[in-house]
Amino acid sequence: MEALRREDPRRFGRFTVLARFQEAASAVQYVARDSGTGELAVITAARPALAAVPAFRRRFQAEARTAERLAGGWVTPPLETGEADDPELLWTATAYVPALPLADAVGIAGPLPERALRILGAGIAEILSRVHAGGSVLQGLAPGTVLLAEDGPRLTAFGPLGAAAAAEARPGGQLSVRLGYLTPEQVAGREVGAPSDLFVLGLLLAYAATGTTPFTEGPPEEAARRIAEADPELDAVPEELRELIAGCLAKDPAERPTAGTVAAELALEGAAGLARGGWLPERLAAAVADQEARVRALEAPEEAEATGTADPAGEPEDAVPADAVAADAGPGAAAEAPEDAPATQTPTDPRATVSTTNETPGTATATNTGDTGDTGNIGEDRGTTRFLNTGPKPPQSDRATTHLALPPGLPPAPGTAPLPAPAHHHTYGSPAPYPAAALPPSATTAPGNTGNGNSNSNNTGPMVALPLPPAPTPPEGSATSRRTLIAIAAAAVGGLVVGGGAVAAIGGGETAAATDAKPPAPKPRRTLPGQPPEPRWSYSHPASESAPLTTALWRDRLLVVTSESQASAVDVSTGKRVWQRADAAKGQAAVVAGDLCFVASPTEFLWLAPKDGTVVHRVRYADGFTDLPDLQVGRLAGHSGTVIWFTGSRTVTVKAPKPKKGKKKAADKRVVQAYFFAYDIVRRAEVWRTQVPAGRAPGTPLYRVVAERSADLLVRQDAVTLTAAEVKAAKGKGSIRSFDQQTGKLRWTKQYGTAGPEAAVTGDEDGVLYAGTGVHLQSFEADTGKPLWRVEGTEGSAFGTPLVAGPVLHTTERSRQVGAVERESGRLVWRRSTEVPGIGSAPALTLSGSGKTLLASDATQVTAFSAADGERLWKFQDIGAAEPKGATVSAPYRTLAVGAHIIVQRDRAFYAFPVA
């Protein structure tokens, strides 16, 4: 970080610039303060030469939208994007969040411990899963674009430019980008895909675990071959993580795990859950706190407004010397060669940057002259770079990097030696920097580069990037500034400030070491409590199809979604739709029937092959119930094992009796006959049926099994299907029916306390019923109706359907209170609020597969609680369609537990969240 230069803007919209943060390949970053709120922000301003390129601007704006879509979780949301009429002004602002780049963190404290590695990898994989769910590829991972904040990792780059070593505007509206990483498929000249991100993630985790890359051994000219063919060196990686990282580094993309799989294996409860209570080693936590104090102490410069033009003499008078920038600017800062540095360097210098026209294996330049809009059609080449080995010492000199660009000058880890390697170079027509992203260091720019991150414009052949020699120390007494400059070993990455200790350069060339004086106490910063984990994937039901009617899980493998037009299945491990079947339109339930998936449609039972949705068996109601023609089947009442229970009805004509002599014949009557069925879906045979009273027109009563006991079923009829006569006879009370499990015979019908027809009721296998009675929740002995205990409710509220969970009963109220009571005694264990307006029905409850997390879903949000003590863990809201003319989504949230995940549905949108 350094003082502002003469050409630097002093304002960006509502933000007042405080200091220059760093230079990167495509942008300059500033720390600024919101003049309205006083909050700190980081401004990423595109270099004027690049911002003037129309294709660059379009991509910049597209990437700003990408950042907004990914905002939340481990991506800091943009505050504002400046798109002024000035063709040279293009910027993005993000909130300041104290954090260290991974490269700095390893340099300060060495390799990360296993728990920190798991949190780091899971957090990144969660973001990758979201990116891949949308059919995109990230290509933005690097130790300089991944940061370690107090509460977890952050990702700050969302494409290839984010991990670039240099960028250059070329004639014809092209942009040349030299990448800092490579994958085997890139070496082979194939197109990158989602598995490419997993390969780079494996490299990143290996580096974080060991301080070096797994492909360092060998001559630099063979770096590309090692990436494509050599086995990674993972002996120093913790044994528990070695197999997973090796899988990410598989040469064949098809053999690499998905991002969701990696996230689940690293942190079953999600990165946020595992990081709860702190996750950074003590030295790193202290460095983050120290950095925050120093940044918050910045004040706006007092000098007059800048002219906006560069100093004609070259370097501005108040600029920090090149060696100070190289030593203190951190990752993403451009290394500026001093004026007395040699203009050219020979290829024999192991730290030189060379341009060559020889076609060397592993290096190539590809050019695309077309403007590809937002996508950026990238010409792949065969170059590569190498990780810079790091240790606990501060940066000393500029060195080459491999596969992911690291800060210049970090010393190698013990027992290793950095090896130079060629850089991956692209030329393409329409890329732009990912907004608010700190780009990796451009210390390896070509000779003649003035530190702006651009390659030599005369370099048209393949490029080999080797580091510049260390910048010489300025002569003692040389002037560096007209005022005091603060140089912090920090960088701004995506609005996240990074760094550690400081050196102050006092005017007149004197250098003062940082003192041990305590920095000013940082102001309390706003946090984001309740932040949900990153979804493993998201799935959007196609807008061209009718909205989902029912959703159900089949064997924790398929999410079966039915609609008016078809049934479709989504793979719960990837979020990808695997099949759709029109035969099962308007179907319900997805019950396991042996190895098949059972679905009940309005006209038939279907058994579908889970692999492709093929109909293996079908039983039309007209064929399966031949003695009940025109049978109309209602909603499934429940199922257990291979048996389902459902109601059905048909309308029959009852002939009037023969009239007495002289009397007129009465008209025939149309009568509804209703039945309650048990049906074995494996044997495809009826078990029993019992005739029951018909419901309100059209006649089928809707039942719900509230408890299954060894001898009987306890069944509740939905109030909306009660006839007027039944409602009058009930006198404001609801009833429960008991049906024999073996024969279906009705055993008894009972009412319980003041539980009304619409009151929430559930039961357990011990024969205890739990029912809402007014504003209270009461338990009853099912067979006798004897009251057992009562839980007082909230004034003016009502209880929703409780959830039985072992010795505990989880409760939910319309007032948005969620809790837990002991089933045996009714003693309150905990009660918490979801903290949303108390409108509509009580939240619906779902328990995670492990029983550790309780989810409450209503029309406003999903709230996650710790099932043991009621701690609010996180909240989730889906904003729905972002288009101005998009439909308003008012559907409530639904949750389904599947293994170590919870699938959240709101209308057409589905998300798979990891949970404990």
NORDAMO-V302424 format. One record per residue. N is the residue number from 1. PSI is psi in whole degrees, -180 to 180 (none if undefined). NEAR is the number of other ideal C-beta (glycine too) atoms within 8 Angstrom. D_FIRST is the distance of its C-alpha to the first C-alpha in whole Angstrom. Layout:
n={N:N}
psi={PSI:PSI}
near={NEAR:NEAR}
d_first={D_FIRST:D_FIRST}
//
This chain:
n={1:2:3:4:5:6:7:8:9:10:11:12:13:14:15:16:17:18:19:20:21:22:23:24:25:26:27:28:29:30:31:32:33:34:35:36:37:38:39:40:41:42:43:44:45:46:47:48:49:50:51:52:53:54:55:56:57:58:59:60:61:62:63:64:65:66:67:68:69:70:71:72:73:74:75:76:77:78:79:80:81:82:83:84:85:86:87:88:89:90:91:92:93:94:95:96:97:98:99:100:101:102:103:104:105:106:107:108:109:110:111:112:113:114:115:116:117:118:119:120:121:122:123:124:125:126:127:128:129:130:131:132:133:134:135:136:137:138:139:140:141:142:143:144:145:146:147:148:149:150:151:152:153:154:155:156:157:158:159:160:161:162:163:164:165:166:167:168:169:170:171:172:173:174:175:176:177:178:179:180:181:182:183:184:185:186:187:188:189:190:191:192:193:194:195:196:197:198:199:200:201:202:203:204:205:206:207:208:209:210:211:212:213:214:215:216:217:218:219:220:221:222:223:224:225:226:227:228:229:230:231:232:233:234:235:236:237:238:239:240:241:242:243:244:245:246:247:248:249:250:251:252:253:254:255:256:257:258:259:260:261:262:263:264:265:266:267:268:269:270:271:272:273:274:275:276:277:278:279:280:281:282:283:284:285:286:287:288:289:290:291:292:293:294:295:296:297:298:299:300:301:302:303:304:305:306:307:308:309:310:311:312:313:314:315:316:317:318:319:320:321:322:323:324:325:326:327:328:329:330:331:332:333:334:335:336:337:338:339:340:341:342:343:344:345:346:347:348:349:350:351:352:353:354:355:356:357:358:359:360:361:362:363:364:365:366:367:368:369:370:371:372:373:374:375:376:377:378:379:380:381:382:383:384:385:386:387:388:389:390:391:392:393:394:395:396:397:398:399:400:401:402:403:404:405:406:407:408:409:410:411:412:413:414:415:416:417:418:419:420:421:422:423:424:425:426:427:428:429:430:431:432:433:434:435:436:437:438:439:440:441:442:443:444:445:446:447:448:449:450:451:452:453:454:455:456:457:458:459:460:461:462:463:464:465:466:467:468:469:470:471:472:473:474:475:476:477:478:479:480:481:482:483:484:485:486:487:488:489:490:491:492:493:494:495:496:497:498:499:500:501:502:503:504:505:506:507:508:509:510:511:512:513:514:515:516:517:518:519:520:521:522:523:524:525:526:527:528:529:530:531:532:533:534:535:536:537:538:539:540:541:542:543:544:545:546:547:548:549:550:551:552:553:554:555:556:557:558:559:560:561:562:563:564:565:566:567:568:569:570:571:572:573:574:575:576:577:578:579:580:581:582:583:584:585:586:587:588:589:590:591:592:593:594:595:596:597:598:599:600:601:602:603:604:605:606:607:608:609:610:611:612:613:614:615:616:617:618:619:620:621:622:623:624:625:626:627:628:629:630:631:632:633:634:635:636:637:638:639:640:641:642:643:644:645:646:647:648:649:650:651:652:653:654:655:656:657:658:659:660:661:662:663:664:665:666:667:668:669:670:671:672:673:674:675:676:677:678:679:680:681:682:683:684:685:686:687:688:689:690:691:692:693:694:695:696:697:698:699:700:701:702:703:704:705:706:707:708:709:710:711:712:713:714:715:716:717:718:719:720:721:722:723:724:725:726:727:728:729:730:731:732:733:734:735:736:737:738:739:740:741:742:743:744:745:746:747:748:749:750:751:752:753:754:755:756:757:758:759:760:761:762:763:764:765:766:767:768:769:770:771:772:773:774:775:776:777:778:779:780:781:782:783:784:785:786:787:788:789:790:791:792:793:794:795:796:797:798:799:800:801:802:803:804:805:806:807:808:809:810:811:812:813:814:815:816:817:818:819:820:821:822:823:824:825:826:827:828:829:830:831:832:833:834:835:836:837:838:839:840:841:842:843:844:845:846:847:848:849:850:851:852:853:854:855:856:857:858:859:860:861:862:863:864:865:866:867:868:869:870:871:872:873:874:875:876:877:878:879:880:881:882:883:884:885:886:887:888:889:890:891:892:893:894:895:896:897:898:899:900:901:902:903:904:905:906:907:908:909:910:911:912:913:914:915:916}
psi={142:170:160:145:169:-36:-7:137:150:-13:147:100:-123:5:130:125:133:-39:159:129:-56:163:144:-178:-38:-3:161:139:142:149:135:169:135:119:-19:-46:-18:1:147:148:165:126:128:110:124:146:137:-40:-32:-38:-25:-11:119:-42:-37:-45:-42:-42:-38:-47:-37:-41:-29:-40:-36:-44:-38:-40:-35:-2:145:165:-120:20:120:127:140:145:-39:149:123:120:66:171:-24:118:-12:5:116:122:163:142:139:157:147:126:120:132:158:137:150:-41:-45:-39:-44:-36:-33:-47:2:-171:149:149:166:-43:-43:-37:-42:-44:-44:-53:-41:-42:-46:-42:-33:-40:-45:-38:-40:-42:-48:-30:-27:7:16:169:141:-61:37:15:135:154:-18:-13:-2:124:156:107:176:-35:-3:-177:163:144:136:5:143:37:-180:-34:-27:-27:19:153:-23:154:144:131:130:164:148:14:21:159:122:127:128:115:160:15:168:157:162:-37:-31:-39:-37:-2:15:163:143:155:-168:-40:-24:-39:-35:-35:-47:-35:-40:-42:-43:-45:-38:-41:-45:-29:-23:-20:6:165:153:6:36:-28:125:169:146:-31:-12:15:-44:-39:-40:-41:-40:-29:-34:149:140:147:106:18:-32:-6:139:138:-36:-23:-6:-45:-41:-45:-40:-37:-39:-32:14:141:-37:118:-31:-19:-6:146:163:164:-39:-39:-44:-46:-43:-39:-31:-39:96:-37:5:155:-41:-40:-43:-30:-8:133:4:145:-16:140:156:-42:-38:-39:-40:-38:-39:-45:-40:-42:-42:-43:-42:-40:-41:-17:-7:144:157:141:149:-14:170:168:144:156:-19:8:151:154:125:-18:-6:-108:131:151:-32:20:151:141:157:-38:-33:-40:-46:-37:-33:-13:-22:-174:141:-16:140:134:118:124:137:160:-30:10:150:142:-33:162:146:153:-17:-18:119:-8:17:159:126:140:134:151:0:137:99:138:133:-2:143:158:130:140:134:118:-7:151:112:20:-131:-19:-31:82:110:131:118:149:-169:17:173:165:177:143:143:123:141:160:-168:-7:158:166:142:-40:169:135:168:163:165:132:-30:132:130:167:147:141:5:134:157:157:157:134:7:160:132:140:129:155:158:154:150:128:133:149:124:167:-22:31:163:160:143:130:144:36:131:125:150:163:145:36:-10:29:163:160:142:-9:135:18:7:6:2:146:164:124:-17:-4:105:-6:-175:147:132:123:118:154:153:157:159:138:134:151:133:152:145:132:-2:145:133:-21:157:-3:174:135:140:124:107:138:79:165:154:117:112:35:4:123:139:156:-173:-120:166:157:136:126:112:143:144:4:-5:149:127:131:151:140:173:6:140:134:162:143:130:149:146:129:153:134:177:74:153:17:125:159:159:132:144:-37:166:148:134:119:130:136:-22:-11:160:156:152:141:-50:154:142:161:139:111:30:21:-37:139:112:121:124:151:-177:-25:-24:174:143:160:136:131:119:-12:-23:-21:13:138:132:-24:164:149:115:-27:-31:21:143:20:175:151:151:82:143:122:83:-122:9:167:122:132:136:118:174:-19:-14:163:138:142:115:146:125:-22:-44:3:7:138:114:-42:155:141:108:143:-33:-28:-35:-22:68:-25:0:69:147:29:131:118:134:-168:144:135:-21:177:157:122:-123:4:133:154:136:164:159:162:163:157:127:160:123:117:142:146:157:128:155:162:127:-6:151:142:135:158:148:153:146:118:138:128:129:150:153:125:152:134:132:114:-9:-47:-14:53:147:136:-50:166:149:131:135:164:140:154:-175:152:136:1:-22:119:143:120:157:126:115:-17:140:120:171:-32:-26:172:136:122:139:136:135:135:-31:-15:4:139:164:-37:-39:-40:-43:-41:-27:-22:45:4:150:168:158:137:144:123:137:132:-36:-37:-19:2:137:123:-47:164:129:155:152:112:-133:21:120:176:-28:3:148:134:139:168:177:177:-13:0:27:134:145:118:146:126:99:-125:6:168:127:148:148:150:119:-44:-28:-18:8:128:142:-53:169:139:125:135:-176:138:130:8:-172:149:143:-173:119:170:121:129:86:-130:0:148:117:135:156:141:155:-24:7:25:131:141:-170:136:157:131:-34:-42:-18:7:133:126:-48:160:128:160:147:-12:41:160:137:73:153:-162:167:149:144:142:142:138:137:164:-34:-14:7:-23:131:128:130:122:133:-161:-11:-43:176:129:129:131:152:122:-26:-43:1:9:131:121:-51:166:151:135:137:123:-8:-162:132:-15:143:-34:13:151:144:129:119:2:144:164:147:150:143:132:131:106:-124:21:161:125:122:129:136:105:-113:-9:136:140:139:110:137:140:158:none}
near={13:12:13:11:11:11:10:11:9:9:7:12:7:6:14:9:16:11:12:13:13:15:15:17:16:13:13:12:17:16:17:14:11:12:6:5:4:5:8:11:15:19:14:19:13:14:12:8:9:14:14:9:11:7:15:17:13:12:14:15:11:11:14:12:8:11:17:9:7:12:9:7:13:12:13:13:10:15:9:9:10:11:6:6:3:5:7:7:11:12:11:14:18:15:11:13:10:13:14:15:19:15:14:17:13:16:13:11:9:7:9:12:7:9:8:12:15:12:16:16:15:15:17:15:14:19:15:14:16:14:15:14:11:7:4:6:10:11:12:15:16:16:17:19:19:16:16:15:12:8:6:11:13:16:16:17:17:13:13:13:17:17:18:16:16:17:16:10:12:9:3:5:8:13:17:14:17:16:15:15:15:12:11:10:12:14:14:7:6:7:5:10:8:11:10:14:15:15:15:14:16:15:16:16:15:15:15:13:13:11:11:13:12:11:15:14:5:10:5:11:8:9:17:15:11:11:14:10:6:9:3:11:9:11:4:8:12:8:5:5:15:10:6:11:15:11:11:14:13:10:6:6:11:5:7:14:10:12:17:14:9:16:18:12:8:14:13:8:11:16:18:14:13:13:12:5:4:6:9:10:9:6:8:13:11:8:15:15:10:11:16:12:12:12:14:10:8:9:5:7:9:3:3:3:4:11:6:5:5:6:10:4:5:5:8:9:10:11:11:12:10:11:12:13:17:18:13:14:15:14:17:17:14:14:16:11:10:11:5:4:10:4:5:5:11:6:7:5:9:6:11:13:13:8:12:10:5:6:5:10:7:13:15:9:12:10:7:12:6:6:8:12:9:8:6:12:10:11:11:11:13:12:18:17:20:17:14:15:14:13:12:6:7:7:11:9:8:14:12:16:16:15:15:19:15:16:17:15:12:16:8:11:11:5:3:10:5:11:12:11:11:16:15:14:15:14:13:15:14:17:14:18:17:16:12:14:17:19:19:20:17:17:11:16:16:11:10:6:14:6:13:10:15:13:12:10:7:5:9:4:9:14:16:13:13:12:12:15:10:10:14:8:5:10:5:5:5:8:7:12:13:5:7:8:12:12:16:13:14:16:19:17:18:20:17:17:16:16:13:11:9:10:12:11:14:8:10:6:11:7:8:8:5:7:4:3:4:3:8:6:5:9:5:4:7:4:5:5:4:8:8:13:14:14:13:14:14:12:13:8:14:6:6:3:8:5:7:11:8:9:10:11:12:14:7:7:8:14:16:14:12:15:15:6:7:11:16:13:16:13:12:15:7:8:13:8:9:10:9:9:12:7:9:13:12:9:12:12:12:10:11:7:10:6:3:11:15:15:15:12:13:5:5:8:14:14:13:15:9:12:7:6:15:8:10:7:8:9:9:8:13:9:7:10:10:7:4:10:7:7:11:11:10:11:7:10:12:10:10:5:4:8:11:13:14:13:16:15:17:11:10:8:8:8:5:9:5:3:9:4:4:3:6:4:7:7:5:8:7:8:8:12:10:15:12:16:13:12:12:11:14:7:6:10:6:10:9:9:9:10:7:10:7:11:13:8:4:6:11:14:15:13:13:10:11:11:13:9:10:4:5:9:12:15:14:11:13:10:9:6:10:13:9:6:6:9:10:7:6:12:5:6:11:15:9:15:11:14:13:11:9:5:5:12:7:10:7:6:7:9:10:14:9:7:13:9:10:5:12:11:15:12:11:10:7:4:10:12:15:14:15:14:12:7:10:11:14:16:13:14:10:14:5:5:10:6:9:9:8:10:11:5:12:8:5:5:12:12:16:14:10:14:12:10:10:5:5:11:12:15:14:16:14:11:9:14:12:18:13:14:13:10:11:5:6:11:6:9:9:8:9:11:7:12:7:9:5:7:5:6:7:13:13:14:15:12:12:15:7:8:8:10:14:15:15:13:14:15:8:7:11:12:14:14:14:10:13:5:5:13:7:11:9:11:12:11:7:10:4:11:6:6:5:3:3:8:5:5:10:4:7:9:13:10:13:12:11:12:7:10:13:15:15:15:12:12:10:9:13:13:12:16:14:15:16:9}
d_first={0:4:7:9:12:15:16:14:16:16:17:18:22:21:18:16:13:10:7:6:4:6:10:13:16:17:15:11:10:9:9:12:15:19:21:24:23:20:19:15:14:12:13:14:15:18:18:20:23:23:23:26:28:30:30:26:26:29:28:24:26:28:25:24:28:28:25:27:30:28:26:27:27:24:23:21:23:21:22:22:23:23:26:26:29:26:27:23:21:21:19:19:17:17:17:14:16:14:15:14:15:18:17:15:18:20:18:18:22:24:26:26:29:32:32:28:29:31:29:26:29:31:28:27:31:31:29:31:34:33:32:35:37:37:38:34:32:28:27:24:23:21:19:16:17:19:17:19:19:21:24:24:22:21:21:19:20:24:25:25:22:20:21:21:20:20:22:24:26:29:33:35:32:31:27:27:25:25:25:23:26:30:33:37:38:35:37:40:39:40:38:35:36:35:36:34:31:33:33:29:29:31:29:26:28:30:26:25:29:29:25:27:28:32:33:31:35:36:36:33:35:37:34:35:38:37:35:38:41:40:40:37:36:36:38:35:34:36:39:39:36:38:40:38:35:38:39:36:36:39:40:42:40:43:43:40:39:38:35:37:39:36:35:38:39:35:35:39:38:34:31:31:34:33:30:31:31:28:27:24:25:24:21:19:20:19:16:16:17:15:11:13:14:11:10:13:13:11:13:14:14:17:18:20:20:18:21:19:21:19:20:23:22:20:16:15:16:13:11:9:12:12:13:10:8:11:11:7:6:9:11:12:9:12:13:14:18:18:21:24:23:26:27:29:29:32:33:34:30:29:26:26:26:29:31:35:38:39:40:38:39:36:34:35:34:35:35:36:37:38:35:36:34:32:33:32:34:33:34:34:34:35:32:30:27:26:24:22:24:22:22:21:20:16:15:17:18:18:21:23:23:25:26:23:20:18:14:15:17:18:21:24:26:29:32:30:29:27:29:28:29:29:27:28:28:29:30:31:32:30:27:24:21:21:19:16:16:13:15:16:14:16:17:20:21:24:25:24:21:18:15:16:17:21:24:26:28:31:31:34:35:34:30:30:26:25:22:21:22:20:18:20:18:18:22:22:21:20:18:14:14:16:14:12:9:7:5:5:7:7:7:9:13:15:14:13:10:10:10:11:12:10:10:11:12:14:16:19:17:18:16:16:16:15:18:20:20:20:17:18:20:19:21:23:21:24:25:27:30:33:31:33:33:32:35:37:38:39:42:43:47:48:48:51:53:55:53:53:56:56:53:54:53:55:55:51:51:52:51:54:53:57:57:60:60:59:57:54:53:49:48:46:44:42:43:45:48:51:54:56:60:62:65:63:62:62:62:61:60:59:61:61:65:65:63:63:61:63:63:66:66:68:71:71:69:67:66:63:61:58:57:58:59:63:66:68:70:71:73:74:76:79:79:78:80:83:85:82:82:80:77:74:72:69:66:66:66:65:65:65:66:68:69:68:70:70:72:74:77:80:82:86:89:91:95:97:100:103:105:108:111:111:107:104:102:98:95:93:90:87:85:82:82:79:78:76:75:74:73:72:70:70:74:74:76:77:77:79:79:80:81:80:80:78:75:75:75:75:76:74:73:69:69:66:67:65:66:68:70:73:76:74:72:71:70:69:70:67:68:68:71:73:76:77:80:78:76:79:80:77:77:73:73:71:73:72:75:75:76:78:76:79:81:79:81:80:81:80:78:77:75:72:72:71:68:69:69:65:64:62:64:63:65:64:67:68:70:68:67:64:64:63:66:65:61:62:61:65:66:69:72:72:76:77:75:74:71:69:66:64:60:60:58:56:58:58:57:58:58:57:58:57:56:57:55:57:58:56:56:53:54:53:53:53:51:48:49:49:50:52:56:58:61:63:63:61:59:55:52:50:49:46:45:43:42:43:46:49:51:53:54:53:50:51:50:49:49:47:49:48:49:45:44:46:45:46:46:47:47:44:42:42:41:41:42:43:46:47:45:44:41:39:37:36:37:37:38:38:37:40:40:37:39:40:44:44:46:46:46:48:49:48:46:48:47:49:48:48:47:44:43:44:44:43:45:45:48:47:43:43:40:41:39:38:40:41}
//
